[in-house]
């Protein structure tokens, strides 16, 4: 799955990943490879990128939105903490 994490100023992450864990308004949720289409609001919290290797990257965000379509996940965040 292609993942992009974008702020108004710059691109934080772009790459092929296994999945991503996101802070939804009602709690954490995960988007994995070949996920169904989705649009959701995000609250402040941690975005955890699940790389194909064992390592994971984490970003602290202020909130935003996520869109999943055609095996591409785009995370638009207001800012990073």
DSSP file (Angstrom, degrees, kcal/mol; ACC not computed):
  #  RESIDUE AA STRUCTURE BP1 BP2  ACC     N-H-->O    O-->H-N    N-H-->O    O-->H-N    TCO  KAPPA ALPHA  PHI   PSI    X-CA   Y-CA   Z-CA
    1    1 A X              0   0    0      0, 0.0    16,-3.0     0, 0.0     2,-0.5   0.000 360.0 360.0 360.0 137.9    0.0    0.0    0.0
    2    2 A X  E     -Ab  16  72A   0     69,-1.9    71,-3.1    14,-0.2     2,-0.4  -0.749 360.0-167.8 -86.4 130.1    1.2    3.5   -0.8
    3    3 A X  E     -Ab  15  73A   0     12,-2.8    12,-2.0    -2,-0.5     2,-0.4  -0.973   9.7-178.7-122.0 133.0    1.2    5.9    2.2
    4    4 A X  E     -Ab  14  74A   0     69,-2.4    71,-3.2    -2,-0.4     2,-0.5  -1.000   7.9-166.8-128.2 132.0    1.6    9.6    2.1
    5    5 A X  E     -Ab  13  75A   0      8,-2.5     7,-2.4    -2,-0.4     8,-1.5  -0.978  19.6-177.9-117.4 117.7    1.6   11.8    5.2
    6    6 A X  E     -Ab  11  76A   0     69,-3.1    71,-2.9    -2,-0.5     2,-0.2  -0.916  17.7-171.7-123.6 140.8    1.3   15.5    4.3
    7    7 A X        -     0   0    0      3,-2.9    71,-0.1    -2,-0.4    72,-0.1  -0.724  46.2-101.3-111.9 170.8    1.2   18.8    6.2
    8    8 A X  S    S+     0   0    0     69,-0.5     3,-0.1    70,-0.3    70,-0.1   0.790 123.0  41.3 -61.9 -24.4    0.5   22.2    4.7
    9    9 A X  S    S-     0   0    0      1,-0.2     2,-0.3     0, 0.0    -1,-0.2   0.829 124.1 -13.4 -92.7 -35.0    4.2   22.9    4.7
   10   10 A X        -     0   0    0      0, 0.0    -3,-2.9     0, 0.0     2,-0.6  -0.960  66.0 -89.9-160.0 170.6    5.8   19.6    3.6
   11   11 A X  E     -A    6   0A   0     -2,-0.3    -5,-0.2    -5,-0.2     3,-0.1  -0.854  31.2-174.2 -91.7 119.0    5.6   15.9    2.9
   12   12 A X  E     +     0   0A   0     -7,-2.4     2,-0.3    -2,-0.6    -6,-0.2   0.861  67.3   2.5 -81.4 -38.3    6.5   14.0    6.1
   13   13 A X  E     +A    5   0A   0     -8,-1.5    -8,-2.5     2,-0.0     2,-0.3  -0.997  54.4 171.7-152.3 143.1    6.4   10.5    4.6
   14   14 A X  E     +A    4   0A   0     -2,-0.3     2,-0.3   -10,-0.2   -10,-0.2  -0.900  34.8  95.2-151.6 124.8    5.9    8.8    1.3
   15   15 A X  E    S-A    3   0A   0    -12,-2.0   -12,-2.8    -2,-0.3     2,-0.5  -0.969  70.3 -67.7 172.4 174.3    6.5    5.1    0.6
   16   16 A X  E     +A    2   0A   0     -2,-0.3    36,-0.4   -14,-0.2     2,-0.3  -0.756  57.0 169.8 -87.7 124.0    5.2    1.5    0.3
   17   17 A X        -     0   0    0    -16,-3.0    34,-0.2    -2,-0.5     3,-0.1  -0.823  45.9-126.4-132.5 167.9    4.1    0.1    3.7
   18   18 A X  S    S-     0   0    0     32,-2.2    15,-1.2     1,-0.3     2,-0.3   0.815  83.8 -46.2 -81.3 -34.9    2.3   -2.8    5.2
   19   19 A X  E     -CD  32  50A   0     31,-1.5    31,-2.6    13,-0.2     2,-0.3  -0.979  48.3-121.8-178.7-179.8   -0.1   -0.6    7.1
   20   20 A X  E     -CD  31  49A   0     11,-2.1    11,-2.7    -2,-0.3     2,-0.5  -0.993  11.6-143.1-147.3 139.5   -0.7    2.5    9.3
   21   21 A X  E     -CD  30  48A   0     27,-2.8    27,-2.2    -2,-0.3     2,-0.3  -0.904  27.1-170.3-104.2 129.2   -2.2    3.0   12.8
   22   22 A X  E     -C   29   0A   0      7,-3.3     7,-2.2    -2,-0.5     2,-1.2  -0.896  28.6-121.4-126.8 148.5   -4.2    6.2   13.1
   23   23 A X  E     -C   28   0A   0     -2,-0.3    20,-2.7    20,-0.2     5,-0.2  -0.708  38.8-169.3 -88.3  91.2   -5.8    8.2   16.0
   24   24 A X  E >   -CE  27  42A   0      3,-1.5     3,-1.0    -2,-1.2    18,-0.2  -0.212  37.5-103.1 -72.3 168.8   -9.4    8.4   15.0
   25   25 A X  T 3  S+     0   0    0     16,-0.9     3,-0.1     1,-0.2    -1,-0.1   0.862 124.6  37.2 -60.1 -37.4  -12.0   10.6   16.7
   26   26 A X  T 3  S-     0   0    0      1,-0.3    -1,-0.2    17,-0.0     2,-0.2   0.276 132.2 -64.7-100.9  10.1  -13.4    7.6   18.5
   27   27 A X  E <  S-C   24   0A   0     -3,-1.0    -3,-1.5     2,-0.0    -1,-0.3  -0.725  74.7 -34.0 134.0 176.9  -10.1    5.8   19.0
   28   28 A X  E     +C   23   0A   0     -5,-0.2     2,-0.3    -2,-0.2    -5,-0.2  -0.367  53.6 174.1 -69.8 145.7   -7.2    4.1   17.3
   29   29 A X  E     -C   22   0A   0     -7,-2.2    -7,-3.3    -2,-0.1     2,-0.4  -0.977  20.4-133.3-147.3 160.6   -7.7    2.2   14.0
   30   30 A X  E     -C   21   0A   0     -2,-0.3     2,-0.5    -9,-0.2    -9,-0.2  -0.910   4.0-157.0-118.9 141.6   -5.5    0.5   11.5
   31   31 A X  E     -C   20   0A   0    -11,-2.7   -11,-2.1    -2,-0.4     2,-0.2  -0.981  22.4-175.9-114.3 121.7   -5.5    0.6    7.7
   32   32 A X  E >   -C   19   0A   0     -2,-0.5     3,-1.1   -13,-0.2   -13,-0.2  -0.587  39.5 -58.4-111.4 174.3   -3.8   -2.4    6.1
   33   33 A X  T 3  S+     0   0    0    -15,-1.2    -1,-0.2     1,-0.2   -15,-0.1  -0.219 122.2  11.9 -52.5 136.5   -3.0   -3.4    2.5
   34   34 A X  T 3  S+     0   0    0      1,-0.2    -1,-0.2    -3,-0.1     3,-0.1   0.794  88.2 171.9  62.4  33.9   -6.0   -3.5    0.2
   35   35 A X    <   -     0   0    0     -3,-1.1    36,-0.4     1,-0.1    -1,-0.2  -0.365  38.9 -99.4 -68.5 150.6   -8.3   -1.8    2.7
   36   36 A X        -     0   0    0      1,-0.1    -1,-0.1    34,-0.1    32,-0.0  -0.311  55.5 -77.2 -64.3 153.9  -11.8   -0.7    1.6
   37   37 A X        +     0   0    0     -3,-0.1     2,-0.3    30,-0.1    32,-0.2  -0.244  64.2 169.9 -55.6 143.0  -12.3    3.0    0.6
   38   38 A X  E     - F   0  68A   0     30,-1.9    30,-3.1    -3,-0.1     2,-0.4  -0.992  28.7-168.2-158.0 143.5  -12.5    5.2    3.6
   39   39 A X  E     + F   0  67A   0     -2,-0.3     2,-0.3    28,-0.2    28,-0.2  -0.989  26.0 162.5-133.1 131.2  -12.5    8.9    4.7
   40   40 A X  E     - F   0  66A   0     26,-2.1    26,-2.4    -2,-0.4     2,-0.2  -0.997  36.4-118.9-149.4 149.9  -12.2    9.8    8.4
   41   41 A X  E     - F   0  65A   0     -2,-0.3   -16,-0.9    24,-0.2     2,-0.4  -0.610  30.4-146.9 -83.1 149.6  -11.3   12.6   10.7
   42   42 A X  E     -EF  24  64A   0     22,-3.3    22,-1.7    -2,-0.2   -18,-0.2  -0.920   3.4-149.5-119.7 145.2   -8.3   12.3   12.9
   43   43 A X        -     0   0    0    -20,-2.7    20,-0.3    -2,-0.4   -20,-0.2  -0.503  44.2 -70.5 -99.4 176.0   -7.7   13.6   16.4
   44   44 A X  S    S+     0   0    0     18,-0.4     2,-0.3    -2,-0.2    18,-0.2  -0.435  87.4  86.6 -65.2 140.4   -4.4   14.6   18.0
   45   45 A X  E    S- G   0  61A   0     16,-1.6    16,-3.1    -2,-0.1     2,-0.4  -0.990  75.2 -34.9 162.6-158.0   -2.2   11.6   18.7
   46   46 A X  E     - G   0  60A   0     -2,-0.3     2,-0.6    14,-0.2    14,-0.2  -0.824  34.6-157.6-103.6 132.4    0.4    9.2   17.3
   47   47 A X  E     - G   0  59A   0     12,-3.2    12,-2.4    -2,-0.4     2,-0.6  -0.948  14.8-161.2-102.4 122.2    0.5    7.9   13.7
   48   48 A X  E     -DG  21  58A   0    -27,-2.2   -27,-2.8    -2,-0.6     2,-0.6  -0.921   5.2-151.2-111.3 116.1    2.4    4.7   13.5
   49   49 A X  E     -DG  20  57A   0      8,-3.3     8,-1.4    -2,-0.6     2,-1.1  -0.758   6.6-150.5 -87.5 121.2    3.7    3.6   10.1
   50   50 A X  E     -DG  19  56A   0    -31,-2.6   -32,-2.2    -2,-0.6   -31,-1.5  -0.769  19.2-161.1 -95.5  93.7    4.0   -0.2    9.9
   51   51 A X        -     0   0    0     -2,-1.1   -34,-0.1     4,-0.8   -31,-0.0  -0.213  30.7-112.1 -70.2 163.0    6.9   -0.7    7.5
   52   52 A X  S    S+     0   0    0    -36,-0.4    -1,-0.1   -34,-0.0     2,-0.1   0.765 105.5  64.2 -68.6 -24.8    7.4   -4.0    5.6
   53   53 A X  S    S-     0   0    0      2,-0.2   -35,-0.1     1,-0.1    -2,-0.0  -0.300 109.0 -96.0 -83.9-179.4   10.5   -4.5    7.7
   54   54 A X  S    S+     0   0    0     -2,-0.1     2,-0.1    -4,-0.1    -1,-0.1   0.759  96.6  94.7 -71.4 -24.7   10.3   -4.9   11.5
   55   55 A X        -     0   0    0     -5,-0.1    -4,-0.8     1,-0.0     2,-0.4  -0.377  58.1-161.1 -72.6 146.6   11.0   -1.2   12.2
   56   56 A X  E     -G   50   0A   0     -6,-0.2     2,-0.4    -2,-0.1    -6,-0.2  -0.970   6.8-145.2-126.3 144.2    8.1    1.2   12.7
   57   57 A X  E     -G   49   0A   0     -8,-1.4    -8,-3.3    -2,-0.4     2,-0.4  -0.849  13.3-157.3-106.9 145.7    8.1    5.1   12.4
   58   58 A X  E     -G   48   0A   0     -2,-0.4     2,-0.4   -10,-0.2   -10,-0.2  -0.974   8.4-172.8-127.2 138.4    5.9    7.3   14.6
   59   59 A X  E     -G   47   0A   0    -12,-2.4   -12,-3.2    -2,-0.4     2,-0.6  -0.996  18.8-140.2-128.2 132.9    4.7   10.8   14.1
   60   60 A X  E     -G   46   0A   0     -2,-0.4    21,-2.6   -14,-0.2     2,-0.3  -0.841  30.4-170.7 -91.8 120.4    2.8   13.0   16.7
   61   61 A X  E     -GH  45  80A   0    -16,-3.1   -16,-1.6    -2,-0.6    19,-0.2  -0.731  32.5-140.5-114.7 161.2    0.1   14.9   14.9
   62   62 A X        -     0   0    0     17,-2.3   -18,-0.4     1,-0.4     2,-0.2   0.508  69.0 -79.4 -92.4  -8.1   -2.3   17.7   15.8
   63   63 A X        +     0   0    0     16,-0.4    15,-2.9   -20,-0.3    16,-0.5  -0.637  64.4 140.0 128.9 171.1   -5.3   16.2   13.9
   64   64 A X  E     -FI  42  77A   0    -22,-1.7   -22,-3.3    13,-0.3     2,-0.3  -0.982  44.4 -63.1 158.5-144.5   -6.5   16.0   10.3
   65   65 A X  E     -FI  41  76A   0     11,-2.7    11,-2.8    -2,-0.3     2,-0.4  -0.951  26.5-150.6-141.9 156.3   -8.1   13.6    7.9
   66   66 A X  E     -FI  40  75A   0    -26,-2.4   -26,-2.1    -2,-0.3     2,-0.4  -0.989   7.2-168.5-129.8 142.1   -7.3   10.3    6.1
   67   67 A X  E     -FI  39  74A   0      7,-2.4     7,-2.9    -2,-0.4     2,-0.5  -0.999   1.0-169.4-128.8 131.2   -8.5    9.1    2.7
   68   68 A X  E     +FI  38  73A   0    -30,-3.1   -30,-1.9    -2,-0.4     2,-0.3  -0.985  22.9 145.1-120.5 123.0   -8.0    5.5    1.5
   69   69 A X  E >   - I   0  72A   0      3,-2.4     3,-1.3    -2,-0.5   -33,-0.1  -0.947  64.6  -0.5-158.2 136.4   -8.8    4.7   -2.1
   70   70 A X  T 3  S-     0   0    0     -2,-0.3     3,-0.1     1,-0.3   -34,-0.1   0.874 127.5 -55.9  52.0  45.6   -7.3    2.3   -4.7
   71   71 A X  T 3  S+     0   0    0    -36,-0.4   -69,-1.9     1,-0.2     2,-0.4   0.739 114.8 115.6  60.0  26.6   -4.7    0.9   -2.2
   72   72 A X  E <   -bI   2  69A   0     -3,-1.3    -3,-2.4   -71,-0.2     2,-0.5  -0.996  48.8-161.5-124.5 129.7   -3.3    4.5   -1.5
   73   73 A X  E     -bI   3  68A   0    -71,-3.1   -69,-2.4    -2,-0.4     2,-0.5  -0.951   4.5-170.0-113.5 123.2   -3.7    6.1    1.9
   74   74 A X  E     -bI   4  67A   0     -7,-2.9    -7,-2.4    -2,-0.5     2,-0.6  -0.960   2.5-166.0-115.6 121.8   -3.3    9.9    2.2
   75   75 A X  E     -bI   5  66A   0    -71,-3.2   -69,-3.1    -2,-0.5     2,-0.6  -0.935   2.0-166.8-109.3 116.4   -3.0   11.4    5.6
   76   76 A X  E     -bI   6  65A   0    -11,-2.8   -11,-2.7    -2,-0.6     2,-0.3  -0.914  12.8-173.1-104.5 115.5   -3.5   15.2    5.7
   77   77 A X  E     - I   0  64A   0    -71,-2.9   -69,-0.5    -2,-0.6   -13,-0.3  -0.841  31.2-138.9-114.8 147.9   -2.4   16.6    9.1
   78   78 A X  S    S-     0   0    0    -15,-2.9   -70,-0.3    -2,-0.3     2,-0.3   0.836  80.0 -43.0 -68.9 -33.4   -2.8   20.1   10.5
   79   79 A X        -     0   0    0    -16,-0.5   -17,-2.3   -72,-0.1   -16,-0.4  -0.956  56.3-102.5 177.9 169.4    0.7   19.9   12.0
   80   80 A X  B      H   61   0A   0     -2,-0.3   -19,-0.3   -19,-0.2   -73,-0.0  -0.860 360.0 360.0-112.5 148.9    3.2   17.8   13.8
   81   81 A X              0   0    0    -21,-2.6   -20,-0.1    -2,-0.3    -1,-0.1   0.424 360.0 360.0 -93.7 360.0    4.0   18.1   17.5
